[in-house]
Amino acid sequence: MDVGSVKYNRKDKAEFSKALRKRVRGYFKENNISKNANTEMVIKTIVMLSIYLVPLIAIYTGLITSFWAAFVAFALMGFGMAFVGMNVMHDAVHGAYSKNNTVNTILGYTISLCGGFPINWHFQHNVLHHTYTNIEGLDEDIEPSPVLRFSPFKKLLSHHKLQHFFAWFFYGMMTLLWSTTKDFKSIKKYKDMGLLEGQKRSYGSLLFELSILKSLYYVLMLILPIMILPIPWYQTLLLYLMMHFFAGVTLGMVFQPAHVVPQTDFYSEEDAKAMKSNFEVAQMMTTADFAPKSRIFSWFVGGLNYQVEHHLFPNICHIHYKKLAKIVKETAEEFEVPYYCNGSFVSALKEHASMLKALGNTENPVLAHQH
């Protein structure tokens, strides 16, 4: 599907969009605060990077001398990988971390510590997912692979009836795929889609950079630990795979309950070409918050439980989302725009599992609403 074929209806609920933007701007102006990172965010960045890097340094310096110590180190690195991605890289690639683009660029490259590539993340997440949320043929987040069915417009296959059981395992493969083949396939795909044209860089130079970063990643995260750790090489390899599994499951369990749940809308290619909603309303219809009262949980997942606020204001640092959520909810109620929210992380996971089951057992369990 061509990225230029989707046109949002600017006249739909225009008053809602205007009022919401004005109130959010007013919040920052009245409180005399920046929409970017604050001191709390800087401290959080240090903590998240430490969860990932301190165990790695312990491996390099010979402090890890047994399998079980290595197990703990790689487990911490797995969760640290997810935390760095959700808390640091995510804001940085959106340009939300700092007013300084250089700072955003540098912190955006922390995804390379996780085996990813910031250019690809920008296109997959910022461009395709955020602009065309839950739209068939454009939002790659609802097209993970033929193994899983996340959209009612995807072909229903026999094995999908069990996906609510096995999907969680495949979430664990997410970052491992990034670190191996996916990034190479994606950069070629984005080139063919014409998305690289605005980068002012050639496909060859990006491919070269990607190859260098992947090589460095494998040296740092796998080859050196195999050489340094006093355990058999295959045990280190298994721990490395476990690290990626923990990171992938964590990311999948946070991102997917925000969009693939019974409340949210999905759009076919035909629906998207005749979109009746404006952009902000479409984001409200395709996104759900969860666990809004859990401060600790929200802190660790980079505010991504406030996914509605993130989709409406991706250029604002997540440290502000809790405050913005009240504004968004009140404005949505005033203008009669749906605002979806599951009360807890557990309830959000249950809703996601319910949606996976429905998508795996029914050809069209939900209809794309047209607003």
PETAJO-V571410 format. One record per run of one state. SS is the DSSP state (@ for helix, = for strand, . for the rest). FROM is the first residue (numbers start at 0). LEN is the number of residues. If there is no record, write none. Layout:
ss->SS from->FROM len->LEN
ss->SS from->FROM len->LEN
This chain:
ss->. from->0 len->2
ss->@ from->2 len->3
ss->. from->5 len->8
ss->@ from->13 len->17
ss->. from->30 len->8
ss->@ from->38 len->22
ss->. from->60 len->6
ss->@ from->66 len->27
ss->. from->93 len->7
ss->@ from->100 len->14
ss->. from->114 len->3
ss->@ from->117 len->14
ss->. from->131 len->3
ss->= from->134 len->1
ss->. from->135 len->4
ss->@ from->139 len->3
ss->. from->142 len->15
ss->@ from->157 len->14
ss->. from->171 len->2
ss->@ from->173 len->19
ss->. from->192 len->2
ss->@ from->194 len->5
ss->. from->199 len->3
ss->@ from->202 len->26
ss->. from->228 len->4
ss->@ from->232 len->26
ss->. from->258 len->8
ss->= from->266 len->1
ss->. from->267 len->1
ss->@ from->268 len->5
ss->. from->273 len->5
ss->@ from->278 len->7
ss->. from->285 len->2
ss->= from->287 len->3
ss->. from->290 len->4
ss->@ from->294 len->6
ss->. from->300 len->6
ss->@ from->306 len->6
ss->. from->312 len->5
ss->@ from->317 len->17
ss->. from->334 len->5
ss->= from->339 len->3
ss->. from->342 len->2
ss->@ from->344 len->17
ss->. from->361 len->10
